[in-house]
Amino acid sequence: MGGFSKFIIYNVVVYIIYWIIDHIFTFLNLYSSKKLGQDLLVMPTDSDLKLIIINIILSAILGFIVMRWIERKLI
């Protein structure tokens, strides 16, 4: 796999993982407002920002693990 294709696949994988974790947080009602992320007038609170940062970190780490798994399977 070339560098550019790895970059694209990694970003798609991270986005999908981020989307899944975000839906889990929304399902568990962890965010302060249901309109968060859908309405530009809703500002996130400090706890919302912490959840978003946790989601970003988890998505990046899990994306890296998935990419390593994909590379092993393709080689």
N, C-alpha and C positions, 0 to 999 in steps of 0.2 A: 504494500500500500504506500502511496506517495504521501508526502507531508500535508498537502492541501486536502486530500481526501480524509486523512486522519483528523485534521482540524474540523472539517465539516461534520463527520460522523460523531466526533466527541461532543460538539456543540448541540447536535440533535439529541444525543443520548442524555446530556445534562438537562436540556430543556424538558424532555419527557419525564425525567426523574423529578425535576422541580415541579412540574405540573401535577404529578401524582401526589407528592408530599403536600403541595398547596391544597389539593382537594381533600386530603386527609385532615389537615388543619381546619379547613372550612367545615367538614363534616362533624368534627369534634367541637365545633363552636369555640375555637381558641382565639379567633380574631375578635376585635372589639365591635366590629360592624360587619353585617353581611354584604354591604355595598362596597367594602374595601376592595380596590382593584378594578371595580366596574364603574365607579363614579369618581370623577376627578376632584369633586368638592370634598370628598371624605379624606381627612388626614389621618395617617396611622399614628397610633399612640406609641409610647416607649415599648410596651410589651409586644405590640405588633411588629415593631422594627427588630426586636430581639428574635421573634419567630422567623421573620424574613431572613435575617442573617444566618440563623441556624439552618434554614432551608437551603440557602446558597452554599453553605459549607458542606452540608450533607450531600447535596446534588453534585458538587464538584468532586468529592471523595468517591461517592458511588459511581459517578461517571468515569473516573479514572480506573476503578476496579473493573467496570464493565468493558472499558476499552482494552485493558490488558487481557481480559478473557476473550474478547473478539479477536485480538491479534494472535493469541495462542491457537484459536480454532481455525484461523485462516492460514496459518503457516504449517 
